[in-house]
Amino acid sequence: MFARDSLQSMGKDVLYDTMNREDLNWRKCHELIAYKTVRIFQTGIKKAFVVDDSVVQRFGKKMPGISSHFDHTTGRHMMGQQVLTLGLSCEYGFVPLDNELFTSQTKVQGLAKLFHDGRNTVAKRHRVAVQQTKPGMVASMIRRALRAGIEGHYLLADAWFGSKAMIRLCQETALTAILRMKKSKLKYRVSETIDDKIIHSDRNIKALYQQSVRKQWQKIPGQKYQAKVVDVELNLAQTPKDDAQWIQICLLFVRGADKETKAQTGKHDWAVFLCTDTGLAAAEILELYAMRWVIEVYFKEAKQHLGLLKEQSNHYAAYIASIHLTAIRFCLLVIAKQTQGCKNTAQVRQNLCHNSANISFSAKLWQVFRAIITGALDVLKTILGDAVSLVLETIEIHIQCFFVQVLQLDLKTLRLEAL
C-alpha cells in the first residue's frame, strides 16, 4: 500500500508468496503494533472497546471461505466474507486491535485444497471461522487484548451483539456494557411494591415500553431526544436449569429524532440501550455510545482506501493476512498523526480527510452546544443580539444530524432493526 512504485520493479509474486504462507502469525504482529499505538495516547481518558462486523462482497467459485451473509446496512443477503473487528475508541481516535473472519452456515464454499499442516496458524484460524460463534470470537479477542496490556472501561456494540453472552463477558472482564438491544422476547425482571409487598414480574422490551415508557417520556437536557430510564434485573444464566445470576441493569429508551410534535410515538420510532452501570445518566450513556461510530468510519476507509480483502489471491492465508495488514496500515496512520502533532489523520493520508474532519468537528460542536445551554447563552446575546437565534438554529441542525447518524436513530435503521 505504501510502496507501490517499489513493488512494480520487485514483482507481485514476492508479495503474494509471503501472504500465502500458512505459518505466519499476522495477528501477533498486529497486536504488537496496536499496543504501541495505544501507548501514545494520554492516560486518564475514557477508553471503550468497540466491536462490530462488516461484509465484504466477494465473487468466485474457487474462492475459499465465502458464504452468504446478511448485510444490515443494505438489508439483504450477499455472498462474501464477514470481518469481525475489535477496536479501542477514545477522544484521540480509534485503534483496530484484532480481526477475525466469520463463515456462516449458508452457501459455504469450502477449501479448494487442504492446508499443508492442520496445526499451523492459518488452519486454526479457518476452524475458528467455521466452528465458532461471533460472541465466542469477541470474548477471545477481548481477553487477548487485556492480556496484551490494552485497557478499556466500556464495551460498545450495536443491536446485533446485544445478548446475554456479551453481558456475561463484561461481567467477567470488569467492563461496563453499553449495548443497543433488539426488541426481542428476552425477559427482564421488574420489582414493584404493592401493599408493602415486593412483587416481581418478568416483561420483555415491548411490554416494558407499553407499561413504563409510553406517554412517560422525559426531556434530555441539551438534546431534542426524549428518553426514559427503567431499572430492571436480568438473569444471565444460560439455561433455565442453571442457577439464577441476577444483575442490576438499566434500560434507556430513546425516542426517535424530531418527534416532539406527535401525540404518540410511532410503532418503531424508538430504540433501547442497555447499560450495566445504573449510575450513568441518560445523556452520558448516549455520549459514550456515540464513540462506537468511529468503527463504522474505519470500515469505510478500510474498504475504500486501505485495501481490505482486495488482494488477488485464492488462498485462505492471504485473507487472514489482508484483514491484519489493513489494520496495521491504519495503526501506522494513527501513530503518524499523534507523533507529528497533526490535527487528524487527513494530514497523513489525504483520503481520510473528510470523515476525520467530520468527527472532530461534530465532537467540538457538541461541546460548544453544551456550553451554550448551560449558561453561555446570556453572554452570546450581549455579543450577537438578535443573531443569536440563527446561531442556535445552525448548531441544533448540526448536532441533530450528527446524533441521528452515530446513534442510528433514523427511521430506516429503527424499522429494519424491528424486522
N, C-alpha and C positions, 0 to 999 in steps of 0.2 A: 504493500500500500504506500509506503513512504520512499520507495526506491525503484520506481517503475523503469526509469531510464537504465539503471544498472542491470535490471533483470532482462532487458532486451538483449544485452550482449552475453549474459550468462546463460539464458535459456530457461524455459519454464520447467523442463524436466527435473532440474535440481530441486526446484521448489516443491513440485508435486511428489517427487521421491521422498522428500522429508515429511510432507504432510500425510503420505500414505503409510508411514511406518506405524506399526501396531504397538510398539513398545515405549513410545514417548509419552511422558506424563504431562500433558499440556495443562491440566488442572493445577498441578503443583506450581508450575511457572506462573500461571495466572494468579494463584493465591499469594505468592511472594510479592509480585508487583502490586497487587491490590493492597496488601498490608503496608507497603512503602507509601502508597498513595494516601491511605487513610491517615498515616502518621504525620503528614504535613499539615493536616487540619489542626486548628487550635483545640485545646481541651476545654471541658466545661460547657460544651454546647449540646443541644438536644440532637441525638442521632437515632435514626429509625431504620430497622431492616425493612426492606420493601421486596415483595415477591409478586411476580406476575408472569404470564406466558404470552407468547406471540407465535402466530402461524406464518411460516414462510412457504408460499405456494411453490411446489416443485413438480416437474413432469419427467417422465422417462420410465419405461418398463424395466430397465436394467438398474435403476437407482434403488439401492437397498435402504430399508428403514423408513420408506414412505408409507403413509396411512392416511385415512380420512379423518379430518378434524373439523370441529365446529368453530368458526371464527366469530366471536361475539361482536366484533367491530362491524362486520358486514351482515351478520345474521344468517349465514348459510354455511354449508359444509364444503370443504375443499380438500383436494389431495395435496399433501405437503409434509413439512416437518414442523413440529411444535417445539419451541425453545423455552424452557423454564429458567428464569433468571432470578437470582437473589442479589440485591444491591443494598448499599448503605446511603441514606439520604440525610443531608443536613443543610444548614443555611449556606454553606460554601459550595455545595454542588452534590453530584451523585457519583458513586463509585460502584461499578459492577463487581461483585465478589465471586460469583460462581455461576455456572451454567450446567444445564442437563438437557439432553434430548428425550422427549417423551413419545412413545409409539402407542397409538390407540389399538383397539382390537378390531377395527373395521377396515376392510380392504387393505390389509397389511401386505407390503411387498418384502419378501424375505431376502436373505443374503444370496448374492449370485454365486459366491464361493465361500467356504468356511474359512475361519481365521487360521493362521499358521499355528497358533498356540492358544487354546482356550483359557489359559491362565494369564495372558497378557492384559495390559491396561484397556485396550480398545474392546476386547472380547467381554471383559467385565462390564464396561460401560454399556455395551449393547444389551447384555442380560438385564441390567438395571432399567434401561429404556423400555424393554418389552414387558418385564415382570412387575416392576414396582409402580405403586400409585404416586400421583403428584404430591399428596400430603406427606408420604414417606420420603420422597425426594427432597421436599422442603425441609423436613426435620433433619435429614443428613447434611444438607448444605449449611443450615444454621449452626449445627453442632460443630461442623468443620471450621466455620468462621470464628466461633467462640474459642475453639482450641488453638486457632492461629493468633489469638490475642486481639481480635477485632470486636469491639464492644458496641452494643446498641441498647437503647432504652425502650423502644417500641417495636412492634411488628405491625406493618400496614399491608392490607390486601383488599382486593375488591370482592364482590359477592361470590365469585366463582371459587373462592378459597374460604368462605365463611362456613366453618364446620367445627364440630367438637374436637376433631383431631388437631386443628390449628390452635384452638384454645388450650387443649392439654399440653401442646408443645410450649406455649407461652408460660404456662404454669411451671413446667419442668425447667425452663431456661430463665426464669425470673424476668420475663419480658411483659410489658403491658400491651395487650392486644387491642387494636382498633381496626375492626373489620366491617366492611359493608356486608349486610346479611340479606339473603333472599327471603321472600315472603312464603316460606315453606311451612310444613306441618311440624317443625321442631317445637317441642313444648317447653315453656318457661313457667316457673312456679311463682305465683303472686300471693303475698300474705296480706290478709285483711283482718281487722279487729271488729268483731260483731258481738255485742253484749259481753264485752270484756273477755271474749274468747278469740284466739288467733285461728283464723280459718285459712287453709292453704288450698289453692286451686291451680290447675295446670291449663295454660292457654297458649295457643300459637300466636304468631305475629299479627295475623289478621284479626283474631279475637281481641288481642290487646289494643289494637288500633280502634276497634269499634267501642270498647268499653272505657279506655283510659286516655285516648288521644283525640278522637273525632270530636270536633267542636270545642276542644280544650287547648288549642294552640297558643303558644306564648311567643312573644316577640324576642328575637335575639338582638341585644343592643349592638347597634352599628351595622346591622345587616338587614336585608329585606326578607330574609328567610324567617319562617316561623318554625318553632321546634317544641318538642315535649319529651322530657326525660322520664323514663319509667324504670324504677329499681326493681329487679327481679332476681331470681335464683335459677341456676342451670345445673342439671345433673350431668357430669362429664363421664359417667360410667358408659362403657362401650355397649354393653348388652343389659337387658332388664334383670338378668340373673346376677350380675356383678353388684358388689356393694356400692351404695349411692355415694357420689362425690359432689355434693352441692357446693357451689361457689357463688359469691355475690357479684353481680354484673349490673351494668346499666344499659338500657336500650335508648338510643337517641333517635327519635322520629323527626324527620325534617321534611317540611312541605316544599314542593317544587317551586321554582322561581316565578315571581310576579303573579301570585295567585291571591293576593290580599283582597281583591275586589269581589271575589266569588263568595257566595254564602257557604258553600261547602267545597272541600277539595274534590278533585276528580277521582275516579276509581283507582288510577295508577299514578296520581300526581304526588306521591310521597315516597321517601326512602327511609331506611332504618340502618343505623350503625350500632355495633356492639363494642363496648369498652369494658375491660376488666378492672379499671381503676374508677370506682364510683365517686371519687373526689374531684374528678375533672369536670369543668363547666362545659356547657354545650358549645360555646364559641371556641374554646381551647381544643375540644375534640375535632371540630371541623378544620381548624387551622393545622393541627397535626396531621390529619388525614390528607390535607392538601399537599403534604410533602410526598405523597405517593405518585403524584403526576409526573415527576421527573423521570420515572422509569418508562413512561409512555414516550417521552421525548427521546430517551436513549434508544428505544426500539426503532423509532422513526429514523434517527441518524444512523443507527447500525445498518439498517436495510438500504438506505439511500446513499450513504457516503462511506461506510466503513467495511463494506464487503461481506456482510453476514450471509453465509452459505452461498456465496457467489462463485466459489471455486469450481472449476470444470473437472470434476472427478467423480467416479462411481464407486469409490472406496469409502467404506464407513469411517475409517480412520480420518479421512480428510474432513468429514463433517464435524467430528469431535474437535479437530484442530481449528476449524473455522470459527466455531462459537467462542472458543477461548481466545483466539488471536484477535477477533473483533473487540472483545472486552479489553484486551491488553492495549490495543490501539487507543481506545477511549481513555484508559487509565493514563497513558502517556500524554494525552492532550490535557487531562486534568492536572497532572504534575507540572507540565509546562505553564499552564495558566496560573497556578499558585506560586511557583518559584520565580516566574518572570514578572509577577505583580500585575498581570492582566486582569481587567475587569470581568472578562468572560472568555470562554474557550474560542470565541469567534476571532480573537486576535491571534490565536494559534492556528486555527483552521477556519477559513472564511465560510465554509459551508455550514458551520454551526451557529453562525451569527444570529439568524432570525429567531430560532427557538430559544437560545440562551438569553438574548436581549429581552424577549417577551417575559420569560420567567423572572428575570432580575427586575424588570420594570414593574411587573404586577406585584411582586413582593414588596417593593419600596412604596408603591402606590397604596397598598393596603395599610402600611404603617402611617402614611400621611392621612388616610381616611380615618383611621382610629384616633389619631391625634386631633383631628378636626372635631369629631363628635364628642370628645371628652373634655373640651374646653377651649380649643383654639378658635372656635367659630367667632367669638366676640372680637378677637384680635383681627381676624380676616375682614370682618365687617367694617372696622375702622379704617382699614387699608384700602379695601376694594369697593366699599359701598354697595351699590345695587348689583355690581358684577359678581358678588359672592354666590348668588343663586346659580349663575351659569357655571361657575367653578364646581359647585357641589353637584350639579347635574352631570357634568363631564366625568367627575370622579366616580359617581354612582354607576354610570354606564360601564366604565372600565372594570370596576370591581365586580359588578354583576356578571359580566361576560367571563371574567377570569374564574369566578367561583362556579359558574354553571359548567365550565369546561373541566376544571380539576376535580370537582366533586361529582361530575357526571349526573347532574340532576336535570338534564334536558328530557323532554317528554319521550323522545325516541329511545333513549337508554332505559328510562324507567319502564316503558311498556315492553321493550324487548326483554328486560330482566324479569318482568312479571310473567311473560310467556315461557 
